[in-house]
Structure formats: structure tokens, C-alpha cells
Amino acid sequence: MKKYIFAITSLLLSFSAYAEIDAVACRGKIVPGSQILRLAASSPSGTAILQNVCVKQGDVVNQNQLVAELKGIDQATASESRAKAALDRAKSLCDLKVLQQENLIKDMQGTYDQNANVIAKKDPPRREREQIEYDQESIARRIAQEEAILPLLKSSELAMLEEAKAAYEEAQAHTKEFKISAPISGEIIAVHSKVGEAVSPDGICELADTNTMFIEAEVYESDITKIKVGATVQAKSDALSGEVLTGTVIEISPSVRSNKMVSTNPSDFTNMRVVLVKIKLDNPEKVKNLIGSQVDVRILK
């Protein structure tokens, strides 16, 4: 019996001490580390209809990861493949034609050098020498002509290659219009549209960074001078069965506005002037599924 009375007394003393802590009380709501992004879509072929949804609620995605595909993606992908094949052919032809021209010049230069060696070392008869010298003049002219043609050929082939490359890049861009990717890394917190449906006014899904979680607290204008950046915070949510969340004040808004959160106490006046205070929570994993939930906040002085 004495142990029971002692336990009750200790509990009452602890509660009394907690209640006497000098703090500013206010309401707040749980928000993710970044603004909630609503992924919308517009199709280049008209109404945006979903062909494939690659994520579900609760999935963690990386920046630029594919989230959904729109109807028309198959045709766009096929066009992109054809453009890539045309680019590969153009590159192969360009390399082949330039190589053929360079080899032609090398072959003629080899013949010219061989004839020169015959004249210099074998001392052929006069008639044969004259014929070789005549051929040398003709070969030299051909070499000069083909060397002059080489840069023109390269320029022409590169122009055709650039045209094929531009067509491929245009096809890639067109295909990309049918793909919806995540603009940031984060968690899918809601999916609003289904395969076969037109994208709803709410978008395809909602994405937020839940690695860091915050409370946006509304502090009464009359209390704002009592708190400072760095102050310790305690918060409670009905969804957490009374578990106390802890955090730190990291930002105090410089402006005053009307409150937007309604107290659970109906006797409270609900048209107060407040200042937004941003609080970083110590354990974001506990509340990442409670985005938008209201909490009771105590900012310790």
C-alpha cells in the first residue's frame, strides 16, 4: 500500500513539475521537409491518359525516377528507336566514306612513292622513265584533288550526321513528354489517378521529402517575443497516443497573419493574429505518415 501511495505521489509531483515548466503553448501541424509537390501531366497528343503508373503510396523515389507514362508512349518510343537507328546508320556511313577517301589518298601516295623509288634507285631506260614521270604528274594531280575533296566530304558527312542527331534528340524530347518523373527525391504520399483514366485535377500523385519533418506552429502575436530560434519544443498528437515529440525552433516568420488552425477547445477564440514558427522534429520517422495532422505544441522558454 505504501509503495502504491509513493508511486501516485511521484507521478503527481512529476506532472506538477511538467506543468510548471515555463513554456508558450500553441497549435501546429506536421509538414514534410519540402513543399508537397503535386505531379500533373499534359499530353502532346491531347487528353493526358495514364498508360502506366510506376509507383504506389508509400514508395520512396529518387530524383528523375519514372513515376508514370501517358498514352502514346509506345508510338513515341518507336519513333525514337527509328531515329536512333537512322543516326547510327548516318554515323557509320560518315565514317566509311571518310575512311574510303583517306585510303584512296594513301594508295595514290604509295604508288607515287614507289614510282619515285624506281626512278631514283633502278635508273630505268629513257622511254620507261619518261612514262613513269608522266604518270607521276598525273598521280600528283589526283592526290591534290582528292586531298582537296577530303575536308569537303567530311563537312558534308558531318552535316548529314548533325541532321540525324537533331532528329534523334527531337524524338527523345517527344518521348519524354509522355513520361512523368519525380522532380525531387522523396516519398509518394498519395496517388490520385489510375491506369486508363485521364489525369485528375489533383494530378497523378503527391510527393514530399519525409527524411526531415517539421511542425509549423501558430504562435500568438503576444507570445512571439517569448521564444527564440534554438528553443526546445515538445508536441503531442492524438494519433501518437499521447507520445511526446521533441524538436527545435529553427525559424520564426517576420510577418503576422490570421490563424488557420482551430483549437480543439471550442471556447478558444479562433480569429487571432499569429506568427508562424518552424520547428524541426528530432524523430521524423515517427510522423512521416501524419502529414497535415494538428498537434499541441509547447515551446520552452
Stockholm file with secondary structure:
# STOCKHOLM 1.0

chainA/1-301         MKKYIFAITSLLLSFSAYAEIDAVACRGKIVPGSQILRLAASSPSGTAILQNVCVKQGDVVNQNQLVAELKGIDQATASESRAKAALDRAKSLCDLKVLQQENLIKDMQGTYDQNANVIAKKDPPRREREQIEYDQESIARRIAQEEAILPLLKSSELAMLEEAKAAYEEAQAHTKEFKISAPISGEIIAVHSKVGEAVSPDGICELADTNTMFIEAEVYESDITKIKVGATVQAKSDALSGEVLTGTVIEISPSVRSNKMVSTNPSDFTNMRVVLVKIKLDNPEKVKNLIGSQVDVRILK
#=GR chainA/1-301 SS CHHHHHHHHHHHHHHHHHHTSCEEEEEEEEEESSCCEEECCCBTTBSCBEEEECCCTTCEECTTCEEEEETTHHHHHHHHHHHHHHHHHHHHHHHHHHHHHHHHHHHHHHHHHHHHHHHHHTCCCHHHHHHHHHHHHHHHHHHHHHHHHHHHHHHHHHHHHHHHHHHHHHHHHHHHTTEEECSSSEEEEEECCCTTSBCCTTCSEEEECCSSEEEEEEEEGGGGGGCCTTCEEEEECGGGTTCEEEEEEEEECSSCEECCSCCSSTTSCSCCEEEEEEEEESCGGGTTTCTTCEEEEEEEC
#=GC SS_cons         CHHHHHHHHHHHHHHHHHHTSCEEEEEEEEEESSCCEEECCCBTTBSCBEEEECCCTTCEECTTCEEEEETTHHHHHHHHHHHHHHHHHHHHHHHHHHHHHHHHHHHHHHHHHHHHHHHHHTCCCHHHHHHHHHHHHHHHHHHHHHHHHHHHHHHHHHHHHHHHHHHHHHHHHHHHTTEEECSSSEEEEEECCCTTSBCCTTCSEEEECCSSEEEEEEEEGGGGGGCCTTCEEEEECGGGTTCEEEEEEEEECSSCEECCSCCSSTTSCSCCEEEEEEEEESCGGGTTTCTTCEEEEEEEC
//
